[in-house]
Amino acid sequence: MTVEQVSLPVTEDLYEHAPCGLLITLPNGTIERANLTFCRWLGLE
């Protein structure tokens, strides 16, 4: 198993369960991805 294979799930978990809302947007401002915290803030669980 490589470092990348081990660290990707950990990174994913940290992103999804961060105590702050996180977004990934496209250059035009379209939201491509939002973490669970951000979705909860909007009531979109």
VOPAGU-2260 file (C-alpha; in pm, 1 decimal, decimal comma):
REM VOPAGU-2260
SITE   aa  ch    i         X         Y         Z
SITE  MET   A    0       0,0       0,0       0,0
SITE  THR   A    1     133,9     344,7     -89,8
SITE  VAL   A    2     122,6     660,3     119,2
SITE  GLU   A    3    -131,9     805,1    -124,4
SITE  GLN   A    4    -361,4     504,1     -83,4
SITE  VAL   A    5    -352,7     537,2     294,5
SITE  SER   A    6    -376,3     916,1     317,1
SITE  LEU   A    7    -662,7     968,0      69,3
SITE  PRO   A    8    -933,1     819,4     298,1
SITE  VAL   A    9    -794,6    1018,6     591,4
SITE  THR   A   10    -797,3    1340,1     388,6
SITE  GLU   A   11   -1150,6    1267,4     267,9
SITE  ASP   A   12   -1268,9    1212,7     625,6
SITE  LEU   A   13   -1106,0    1536,4     743,6
SITE  TYR   A   14   -1272,1    1729,6     459,1
SITE  GLU   A   15   -1618,5    1585,2     519,0
SITE  HIS   A   16   -1615,7    1622,4     897,3
SITE  ALA   A   17   -1432,0    1953,1     935,3
SITE  PRO   A   18   -1589,7    2183,3    1195,9
SITE  CYS   A   19   -1621,9    2452,0     928,2
SITE  GLY   A   20   -1812,4    2448,2     602,2
SITE  LEU   A   21   -1588,6    2384,7     302,6
SITE  LEU   A   22   -1661,9    2431,8     -67,3
SITE  ILE   A   23   -1485,0    2346,8    -387,5
SITE  THR   A   24   -1592,0    2575,2    -670,3
SITE  LEU   A   25   -1525,0    2601,3   -1039,7
SITE  PRO   A   26   -1363,1    2920,1   -1172,8
SITE  ASN   A   27   -1709,5    3052,4   -1268,1
SITE  GLY   A   28   -1832,2    3016,5    -907,7
SITE  THR   A   29   -2036,8    2699,6    -953,0
SITE  ILE   A   30   -2018,4    2481,6    -642,0
SITE  GLU   A   31   -1864,0    2150,7    -740,1
SITE  ARG   A   32   -1851,6    1999,8    -392,5
SITE  ALA   A   33   -1949,6    2090,3     -36,4
SITE  ASN   A   34   -1862,9    1907,1     283,5
SITE  LEU   A   35   -2116,6    1762,5     527,4
SITE  THR   A   36   -2082,9    2056,4     767,6
SITE  PHE   A   37   -2172,8    2308,0     496,3
SITE  CYS   A   38   -2469,7    2095,7     387,4
SITE  ARG   A   39   -2594,5    2072,6     747,1
SITE  TRP   A   40   -2570,5    2450,7     782,6
SITE  LEU   A   41   -2801,8    2478,5     481,2
SITE  GLY   A   42   -3033,4    2202,4     604,2
SITE  LEU   A   43   -2937,6    1974,2     314,3
SITE  GLU   A   44   -2836,4    1659,3     499,6
